[in-house]
Amino acid sequence: MKSLFKQNIILLFLIAIIVITPLIIKGDSEFGGADGQAEEVIQEINPDYEPWFESFWEPPSGEIESLLFSLQVAIGAGLIGYILGVLKERYKVALNR
């Protein structure tokens, strides 16, 4: 049990390093999304390009957009965690038969 705890602590430490390192190395950089970069490339290739459709609703601010994105991530992570938990329990039950 202690080795599993040590392993989890080491993994959390490595995750923290992976997340923090780019922020230290490129701290003064802007971390933009892929949508903005794609739009710039499209405008360079074809300045007359017009999108096929427009968004039917634009969030009132960047904070609300970030909130909605975070909510989407949380729901997806919860769903994946639930599915993995159910599959793990089914596997345990199948082994005990």
N, C-alpha and C positions, 0 to 999 in steps of 0.2 A: 504494500500500500504506500509506503514511504517513497519507493522508487517512482511510482506513478505520480505522486505529488511533486517530486523533484523534476520529473520530465515535463509536467505541466508548467511549472515555474520557468524552466529553461525555455519552453516554447513561447510563453508570454513575453519573456525578455527579448527573444529573437524578433517577435512581432513588433514590439516597441521600437527596436533598433531599425527594422525595415521601414516603419512608418516615419520615424523621426529623422533618419539620415537624409532623405531628400530635402526636408525642410531646413536642415542645417547647411547642406551643401549649396542649395539654390534658394536661400531664404528671401532674397529680394526679387524673385521671379513671380510672375503671375501664372497661376495654374488654371488655365482656361479649359473649357470643355471641348469635346470633339465636334459638337454642332457648330460652334463659332469658327473653328478651323476649316471645317468642310465648306461653310458658306464663303469664306475667304478664297479658297481654292476654286470653287465654282465661279465666283465673280471674276477671278483672274482668267479662267479658261473661256468663259462666255459672259461678258458684261451685260448682255441683253436677256439673260436667263430670267424667267419668271417662274416662281414656284407653282406647282399644280394646284395647291389649295392652301388656304390660310388656317391657322388655329381658330377653333370656334370659341375659345376662351383664353384670355391672357391673364395670368396671375397679376394682382395689383402691384406686387413688389417682389424684389429678389428674395426677400426673407420668406415670403409665403411660398414661393417656388421651391426654395431649399427645404422648407418644412414639408411640403407635399412629397418631394423626392425622398426625404428621410423617412417619412411615413411609409412610402412604397417599399423602401429597403427593409424597414422593420417588419412589415407584413410578410414580405418574401422570405426573410431570414426565419421568422417564426414558423412559417409554413414548411420550409425545408427542414427545420429542426424537429417539428412534429412528425413529419413523414419518416425521417431517419429514426426517431424514437420508436415509432410504431413498427418499423421494419426490424429494429434491433430486438424488440420484445417478441415479435413473431418468431424470429430466429432462435431466441432463448427457449420459447415454448416448444418449437420443433425439435430442439436438441434434447429436451427433457422427456420426450415421448419414448 
